């Protein structure tokens, strides 16, 4: 293992771009699992997944505020921003891949791996790992692509340390790294709903407060099961589904004592996990529906990018739009995929492919 310090503001921007990518990478898996659940079943799971999706959007917005605070570009439409699933996230001791699939016991275990507490070795701790070519690995070090952060906790601790060190150096010269346009900051006034206040990032104190929300909502505060707002952390919301029982104040991790509920593990459509557009026969309505979803999701990312670039009011439209994807996802998930032994279709989230298709269509309509 080795540690690499963030030494420049440009390196800090590169890390914050990875933070935005990391926070977004959980949204397609959570959203797809949510809408794979058959109507009228698993209402407890539906509630948990919906709340967590909203809070992941909050984390993405906080990461954008952090990027904008130092004059960076919070652009979610850059190539490869949306990973090719399955992909690897910083994972501590055990490798695990994050894929897209139906709500199931296996999917739930992956979600718990994403949000699991602990696994922090040291600020900015890096490990050398080999991954197959063509596999997306989020949070490889921007300067050392063969080196990867040991865990999500280490990744964010490295960023926190970078903020502190760089601001200290700037202050010693009578300057600050927080030179971003305040108009690009998104506050709670423009945020849809969900746990946690969204404050503009204008200095080191507000930057640390934003990062604390991200960490605590995922893992809990100081080893507990709740965050600072006394809301149950993501890991323990998923753990409730594993146990079929709610946590209540005073409970210890892994030992919920609240009301019990049933989880219908067969209450989701059997989709083909990590489906690609190439797996769907061309010329079919299903293929066009999957391609259209990718185009619409790209439009969603464009709207978010504009909201982070000085039009924060667009966020009031963007977050509800995420849940309007329910009908489009339903059209795919409810339909069997030809030649897949009864498995159903699902959204593919191949955004780079959608961008290429839109660019080609635009060129074709330009008069010669």
C-alpha positions, 0 to 999 in steps of 0.5 A: 500500500502507498499514500499519495497526497493531493498536491494541487487544486487541479488534482483536487478537481480531478478527485471531485470529478471522480466523487461525482462519478462515484455518487452517480454510479449507485443511482442506476442500480438502485433505480432499476432494482426499485422499478423491478419490483412488481406493483403492490408488492414489497412496499417496505423495499420500495420505500427504502430504495426510493429514499436512498435514491433521493439521498444519492442525488443529494450526495451528487449535488454536494459533490457538484457544489464542492467542485464548483466551490474551487472553480471546477466544472461539474459536467455530467455529460463527459465521456464515460461519466456513466460507467459500463456495468458491471463496474468496480468501486473502491472495495476494501479487502474484498473485490466486488462488482456493482451491476444492474439487476432486479431486486433480490437477495444477491442485489441487496448484498451488493448494495450493502457492500457499497454502503458498508461502514468501516474499511478505512485504513488511512487518508488517501490509502492506495492499493495496486490492483489488476483489473481486466481490460474493458472493465470500469474501475471508479476511483483509480488515482488520477495520476497513478491509474494502476493505483486504486483507493482502498475504500470509499472511506479512504477516497473521501478522507484523501479529498478531505485532507486535500481540501485542508492542506491546499486551503492552508497553503493558500491562506498562508499567502493571503489567498483561498482555494474557494474562488468558484462562482457563488451562483453555481452553488445549489441550496436546499431551496432548489432541492426536491426533498430528502434527508439532509440540508443542502448548503452552499460550499463557500469555505473550508467549514462548509466543504467539510460539512458537505462531506460529512453528510455524504459519509454519515448518510451512507455509513452512520455517525461515529460507528452508529446506525444513524446520521447526524440528522438521526436518520438511519444510514443507508447501510442499515436501511438495506440491512433492515430488508435483509432481516425483515425487521426495522431498527429503532433507537438504541439498537446495535448494528446487525440487531434490529428489534423493531416491527417485523415485515415480509420481504417477497424475494420473488416479487420482482421481474426476472430481468437479464442483469447488466443487459446491453443494447446489442443483446436486444434484437434490432428493429424491435420495439424493445430495442427502440424503447431501450435506446430511447431510454438511454437518450432520455437519461442523457437528457437528464444528465444534461439538465443536471449539468445545467443546474450545476452551472448556474441554473439551480432551479432546474434541479426542481425539475430534474429530481422528479424527472428521475422518478418519471423514468418509472414508466419507461423502465417498466416498459422494458422490465415487464417484457420478456427478452427474446431468446433469454429463457424467460428473462426480461429486458431492462434499461442499459444505461449506455449513455456514450452510445446514446451520445454517439447516436444523437451526434450522428443524427445531428450531422445527418440533418445538417444541409450539405 
